[in-house]
Amino acid sequence: MNDLVISTIAQGLLWAVMAIGVYLTFRTLQIADLSVEGTFPLGAAVAAVLLEGGGNPVTAILAAGVAGMLAGAATGLLHTKLKIPALLAGILTMIALYSVNLRVMGKANVSLLNTDTIYTMLEFLQLSPNLTTFAVGLIVAFFCPVLLYLFFGTEIGMALRATGNNPQMIRAMGVNTDTMILLGLMISNGVVAVSGAFIAQSNGFADVGMGVGTIVIGLASVIIGEVLFGSRSVKNALVSVVLGSIVYRIVIAVVLYLGMPPNDLKLFTALLVAMALSLPLVKTKWDSRKAGL
């Protein structure tokens, strides 16, 4: 049971990085970016191919981040330069990346079972596989929000946040909102691709279809985190996303333990997100009804 708990929390920490990338576009830029369903397996594919060729795990993760940023730039250029709606631009990138990922890997699946990864680098600590994954997840889930928090405190970071909150005001101050949107999409997809690289190494394989449902998982983590832990500030919001990802993984582990068929997980996740998104409306109506009484 202890191994199951540690493994579940470890997976929640690794997936929290992806959820933070979704948060950047969904909350900061007010854009539902579907291209993350392509950049997540892109990061996994790039890392897997480099590792299979004997590359350094850290270099493979950095390369995955760069690849994700390039994919995010493609979405940003479609949206800002060609004026394609953000949702459609993300869909177009996601579709294109399916072929790109197949081209990168050369096949639908790449195994990493006998390959040196970021986790095998920590074998000198003599930890169990679950504890090693937990340690890596804890480090990544700590430094990613901290770096983003520091970035949001810079002039560029504040301009990026203002672009999502009040684009008219920030344009009046001389900031190019198209550039900010492009930058936000690049950072978001770079973070998502890095998450894909870590999770591929944790799972022991990279698969072209591993990004299916990524946006829903990310949204579930963001919404659950906001509902349970709040989002009063940027710091609070980033911590809430990490905790929301862990809670989501725990919920998934519990429902599987209770006997839910794995094939129903996507349906369960969609219903969970829908319920979480509807909570503010339900609360408002409940408060109005109580006030009327």
N, C-alpha and C positions, 0 to 999 in steps of 0.2 A: 504493500500500500504506500509506503514511504517513497519507493522508487516511482510509482505512478504520480504522486503529488509533485515530486521534484521535476519529473519529465514534463508534466503539464505546465508548471510555472515556467520552466525553461523555454518551452515552445511559445508561451505567451510573451516572454521577454523578446524572443527573436522576431515574432510577428508584430510586436509593438513598433519596431522600426518601420515596417511597411505601413502601419496605421498612422504613424506620424507623417509619412509622406502623403497619405490620403488627407490628413488633417490640413496640411499646408494649402492644398487646393480647395478643399471642400469648405473650410472655415475661413482661412486667411484670404483667399482670392474669390471665394463664393462661386467656385466652378466645380462641377462634378466631372472629374477627369477620368474617362474610361481607358485611357491609354495605359494606365497602371497594370491592366490585365495582360498587356504585352511586355511592358518593361520589367515586370517581376520575373517572368521566365527568361527574359533577355539577360538579366543579371546572372541568373543561374546558369544559362547556357555559356556565356562568356567565361565565367569562373570555371565551369566544368571543363571546357575545352583547354583552357590554359593549365589547369591542374593535371589533366590527362596527359598533357605534353611535358609535364615535369616542372611547371612553373611554380613560383613561390606563392603560397596561399594569400599573403597580404597583398602582393602585387595583383593577384587575380581578383581580389575584392575591390581594389581601387580601379582596376580596369572595368569591372562590372558597373561601378558608379559612373565612370565616364561614359560608358555605352548608354546607360540610363539617361544621363543628361542630354546626350545627343538625340535620343528618342523624344525626350521632353521638348527639346528645341524644335523638333519637327512638328509636334502638336502646336507649340506656340506660334510658329511661323504660319501654319495653316490658319490659325485663329486670328492673329494680329495683322498679317500682311495680305492674306487672301480673303479675310473677313468671313471665314467659315465659322458658324456657331461652335462654341467650345465643345459642346457635347458631341457634335458630329465630327469635329476635328479629332477628338479623342478616339472615337470609334474607327475612323479611317486609319489612324496610327496603329491602333490595336490590331486591326486586320492585317495591315502591312507587316507588322512585327511577327506575325505567325510564320510567314514565309522567311523573314529574316532569321528568326530563331532556328528554323529547320536548316537554313543555309549555314549558320554559324556552327551548329552541332554536326551537320552532315547526316543526321538521322533523328528519329523522334525521341531517343532516350540515350543518355550518357551515364554510365555507372562510375561511381567514385569509391567503391568499396575497398579497392586495393591501392588507393591513391593518398598521398600525403595531403592533409587538409589543415585548416586553422585549429581543428580539435586535436589532431595527432601531434601538433607542435607542442601541446600542453601535457603530453604523456609523462614528462619528467615530474609533474606534480603528483603522479600516481593516484589520480582520482578515478572514480568509476565513470563510464561514458555519460551517464545522466548528470553527474556532478560537473563534469567537464563542460557539457552543453549549458548547464545552469550558470557556470562561472563566465563563459563567453557571453551568454545572453545578458547577464547582469552588467558586464562591462559595456557592452554595446548599447543597451537600453539606458545606461547612465550617461554616457558621453554624447550620444546623439541628441537628446533633448537639451543638454547643457550647451553644446555648440550652437544649436538653433536658437536657444534663448539669448546667448551672447550676440548672435547675428542680428536678431530682432531688435537689439538695443543700439545697433549702429544706424546711421542716417539712411543707408540703403534699406536696411531691414524695416525701419519705421515707414519708409516710403512704400515698401512692398505691402505692409499691413494696411496702410492708408488707401492703397489702390483698391483693395477689396472692400474696405469700409465706406469710403467716400471718393470715388474716382473723379467726380467733378471738382471737388476741393483740391485734390492733389494735382490735377491738371492745371488749375488756376495758379498753383505755386511753381509751375514750370517743370514739373516732373513728367516724363514720357511714360504714360501708363502701359503702352504696348511693351516697352522694354521691361517694365516691372512684371508684367504677366509672363513674358518670355522667361525671365529669370526665375520666377516662382515655379513655373512648370518644369524647368530644368532641374532645380534643386529637389523638387518633389519626386520626380521620376528617378533622379540619381539616388535618392534615399531608398526608394522602393526597390531599385535594382540591387543595391547593397544588401538589403534584406533578403532578396532572392538568392544572392550568392551565399549568405550565411546559412539559409535554410536548406539549400541544395547540398551543402557540405554536411549539414546535420543529418539529412535524410539519406545521404549516400548516393544520390542520383540527381540528375537534372532532366526534366521532361518538358516537352513542348506544350503540354496541356496543363502544367501545374499552376498556370495563372488564372484558370477559370474560377470565377467567384471571388477573386482577390478584392475587387472594389466593395463587394458586400461585406466581406470579413473586415476590411478596413473601416467601413462605415459603422459596422456593429461595434467595433472597439471604441470608435470616437463617440458614438451616441451613448453607449453604456457608460463610458467614463464620465461624460458630461452629466448624465442623469444621476449617477451615484455619487460622484465626487465634485461636480461643479466645474465651472470655467470662468471664474471671476477675473482672472488675469492670465497673461501668456504663460507664466510659470505654472500656475494651477492647471491650465488647459493641457500643457504638455505632460505633466505628471498624471493627469486624469486619463489621457490616451493610453499611457503605459499600463496603468492599473486596469483600465477598461479592457485592454487586450488580454491581460492575465485572467480577469473575471470571465471573459468570453471563452477562453480555453478551458477554464474550470467547468463552466456550464456545459460545454461540448463533452468534456470527459464524463461528467455526471450523467448526461442523457444517454451516452453510449454505454456506460456502466449499467444503466437501468434497462437496457435492451433495445434502444432505438436502432433501427437498421441504418448502417452508414450511408446508404443511398438516399436517405431522407434528410441528411445533414444540411444540404443547400436549402431545402424547403424550410427547415427549422430556422436556419439563419435569417432567411428573408422575412419570416414571420416575426422573429425576434427584433429585427431592425424596424419593421413596420410598427410593432408595438412600442418600441422606444421612441420613435419619431412622433407617435400620436400622443405620448404622455403629456406634453405641454398643453395640447388642446383639451384633453380629458381633464387635466387639473384646472384649467380655466373654467370649463363648464361646471365642474364640481364646486368650485369656489363661488361661481355666480349663483348656482342653485342654493348653496348654503346661505348666501347673502339674501336671497329672495325669501328664504324661510324665516 
